[in-house]
């Protein structure tokens, strides 16, 4: 596994980040599987995937550790992650909404 590099949505799109905007960036829709998940502030949770995926933060903030390096993400950021299991924690007081996109191609 390599250290994931976060990116900023506004650097790749002129529209605000949203479920619809992320879906529009991954077309044709039948080539992608999308999961939308909501977490409470301060909640700890696992993200597991058998394939590489792109993780978008629609609202809130979170953190995980990859190869011993802490990765913090906040609303409007995204990262491509390798297959695996990741322990996350929702940060701050705002609810966290994540969108995971897997390629079927």
N, C-alpha and C positions, 0 to 999 in steps of 0.2 A: 504494500500500500504506500502511496506517496501522499505527502501533505497537500491537502486540497487548497486551492486558491480561490477565495471568494471574489465575486464580481458584483458590480453595481448595475441594477436593472436600468437605470436612467442612462447608462453608457451604451445600452444596446437597443433602447426603445424610447420613442418620444411620448408614449402613453404611460399613464400611471400604472404601477403594478396592480394586478387584480387577477382573479381566476380567469376571466374572459381574455385578458391580455396575454397571459401565459399560454392558455390553450391556443390562441391565435398564432403564437410563435412556434407552435409544434404542429405543423400540418404536413401531410393530410392526417386528420385525427385518427384514422384507423391504424396508423403506424406507431401510435403512442398510447400508453396506459397511464392514466392520471389518478392520483389519490390526493384528497384534500383532508387534512386532519387539524382539529382544534384542541388546544391544551390550555389549562388554567395557568395563571401566573404562579411561578414557583414549582410547578409540577416536574417530576422526573419521569422520563419515558425512554423506551428503546425504539430505534429505527433499524429494521432488519431488511436486507435486500439480497436477492440472489444474483442480481445484475447491477451494473453501474447505473446511476440515475442522477438527475438534476434535482436539487432541493432548493425551492424558492421560499423565502419568508415574506408572506403577505402582510402580516401584522405582528407586532411584538418583537421579542428578541430571545435568543437561545444560545447555548454553548454546548460543545462536545470536545472530546480529545481524540486526535488522530496521530498515531505514531508518537505519542508523548507530547504533542503540541496542542495547546488549547486553540480552538476555533470558535470565535464568537460571530454570530450573524444577527442582523437586525432587519426590520422591515425594508424592503427594496433591495435586498442582497440575495445572491444565489451562489451555489457551488455545485460542481460536478463531483460526485462521490463514487468510490469503488464499491463493488459488492461487499457486504459484510454486515456486522452488527455494531451499532453505535449507541452509546449511552448519552442522552441529551438532558438538559435542564432548561426549563423556561425561565427567563430572567425578567426582572422588573415587576411592575404591577399590572401591565396590560396582558390580556389574553394573547396567546400565540396561535397563529394560523400558518401551517406549512402546506406546501404543495409539492408532491414528489412526481416526477415525470420519468417514465421508463420508455426506452425505444423498443418497439417490436420488430424493427427492421434488422 
